[in-house]
Amino acid sequence: MFKQELLSQQARSSQLLSMSDEAKSAFYELVDPSVAATLGRVELLPRVKDALSIISGRKMLPYNRQELSVLALQLVDEMVGIGPIQPLLDDPEVSDILVNGPETIYIERRGKLEKTDIRFRDSKHVLNVAQRIVNAIGRRVDESNPMVDARLKDGSRVNVIAPPLALHGTCISIRKFPANKLMLSHLVDNDSLSAQMAEFLALATYCRCNILISGGTGSGKTTLLNALSRHISEDERILTIEDAAELSLAQPHWVPLETRNASSEGNGEVTVRDLVKNALRMRPDRIVLGEVRGAEAFDMLQAMNTGHDGSLCTLHANNPQDAIVRLTNMLQMGGERLSDHIIRSQIVSAIDLVVQLERMRDGHRRITAISEVTGIKGEDIVLNPVFRFELIRAEQQNIHGRFNSYSVSPTLIEKAAHFAKEDALLQCMERCE
């Protein structure tokens, strides 16, 4: 009931902006904000409504019962939520919330961007909300530190960029994640991949293939990474390494690690590469790297090549071949002076599969290719397609296509044989033909 009432207030911007400072100051005379912050939203809302009713009668405030209810919701959002965008966070259909200053808020719903009528009071209000978000995890945002990555209690990822870098006011970008973690079967239902592709990826993950997940921003890399992790055996020790923790694994022996920014004095920074190096001393069975961005790629591939098969990682790239090129460039950033031939050999021996994702024009996120890394030909790393999405017809609102299958190499079948899964793999590929 509370959630329905909350969601019904998304069009209340004009009323929120008209709330008087007198009502706020009078409210805080009756309710201690520090005490209110210890209560849940469901417990707090009726108390706020009662307090505002008393204030309204005492101060003769010009608000009717409906407007007082709106003001109560705003105050609850201010004390224990994230201000006027709290209803968007509670809406399960909203996947992204994009605040471009106090008067321009967009959301992504079912893969499509749309503008909302929600507003902040002013630029200072946006900055206050941003500071509350980042302060909750021990970080700060101000003129000297205007770019921050953070997360909310529900695991949603947050990026904040403030003036002077953001010229039109503080920008807040929130990437939400489903409350119920999606499995591969759910992605099949969403037409993100075929049932055969899901079976193949489940087998590849179980058989400890090293998988590189590639795609653009918002293409579903983290969602797929979470789904694949469900096919890791429960008796394995898994370490996840991220800049801002987003992954949520179901396995009992899961150790999440997160980087740390430098302090205001410039000390104490812990990078992804630091964590990868330390993870190798923690007796991991698998290492899952949220995103490969730089020199840590060298340490990750070293781990894959030295007994940590079954590791997973993501990076930003537009197609499988670009993913390999980006990975090559990152290895050259590592400080270790390796020849191009050695770098290519490291990649071929470490990476088994490249999974490419794309957010398409119709809003669907699809796996457009699963490629096997099979060897080196001349100066190029050879990628053989295992599955590929073929476009059949594009309409204004919908994209129609099919998932084609090809074949796997004897090397992959041999790897599956170590886990007594070669027959299952062969049968999966036969059904795909």
C-alpha positions, 0 to 999 in steps of 0.5 A: 500500500505504501509503495503504491502511494509512493509511486502515485506521486511521480507527477507532484513536482509543482507541489513539491517545489511550492513547499514552504520553508516554514512548514519544514522548520516547523516539522523539525521542531516536532521530529528529530531527524536523527531519530527519524533516520533510524526508522524504516519508511513504512514506520516513518510515514504515518509519524510524519503525516501526524506531525504535519497535521499538527503543524498545519493546524497550529501554523494555519498553513495553506495546505489541504489533506492531499497536499499535506500527504504530498509534503509528508512523502517529500520529507520522508524522501529527504530524511531516509531516501534520495529526495524527489527521485526516490519514487523512481528508485522504487519503480521496478520498471525503471532501470536508469535514472539520469539527473541532468541538473535540478530541472531535467530528469530522464529515466530508462524504462524497458530500454527506452529513455523518457523525460519525467516531470520530477524536479529538484528545488534548485542546484543546491538540492541536487548537490545535497542529495549527491553528497548524501549518497556518496557520504554513505559509503565514506566518499565525498563530492565537492569542487576539489573532488567533483567525480565520484562512483558510489552505490546505494543500499540496494546495490544500485550503481551511482555516478556523480559529477559536480561543478565546475566540471558539470556546467549545468549543475550536479549530474547524478546517474543511477543504474538500478539492478533487479531486486531478484537476480536474473538467471539465464532462463530469464534472459531467454524469456527476454529474448536476450539469447536462445535456449541453446546459447543459455545451455552452452554458456552454463556448460562453459561456466561450469567447465571453468572456461575463461570468459570475457564479456564485452559490450557497450554501456548499459548493454547488460554485462553485469546482469549476464555476469551475475547470471553466469555466476549461478553456474559455478560450483558451490564448493569453489572459492570466488573472489570478485573485484570491482570499482563500485560493488555491483555483483551479487553472487549466490554461492556460499564461498564468495568474497567481494572486494572493492577499490578505495579512492585516495584520501583528501591528502592523496593517501590510501588509494587501492586500485583494481590492480592492487586487489587483483595482485592481493587476490592471488594470495587469497587462494581463489578458485575463480576471480571475477573482475567487474571491469577491465580498464587498464594495467590490471589486465596483465595480472588478470591474464596471468591468473587465468594462465596459472591455475585460475581457470573459470575466471570472468571479466567484462570490458567495453567494446563494440564487437569481439574483435574490438574486445581483443584489440582493447585487451591487447592495448591494456596489456601494453599499458601494464609496464611489463615490456612484452613483445606483441607476439607474447601478448597475443600468446598470453591472450590466446592461452588465457581467454576461451570465449568472448561474449558480445552484448548490445543494447539495440534500437528497440530497447532489447539487450541481446547477446549478438555473438559468442566467439571462441578464441582458437589461435594466432594467424599471422599478427591476428588472434583468430576468433571462431563464431559459436553463435551469432545474432542475424538481423532479419528485419528492422522496424521502427519499434522492433528488431527481428532476427535469429540466433545462428549456431556454428561449431566448437573446437576440439580444444573446448570439447576436451576441456568439457571432458575434464568435467564429464560434460563433453556429451552434454556440450556436443548434444547442445551444439547438435540441437543448435544446428 
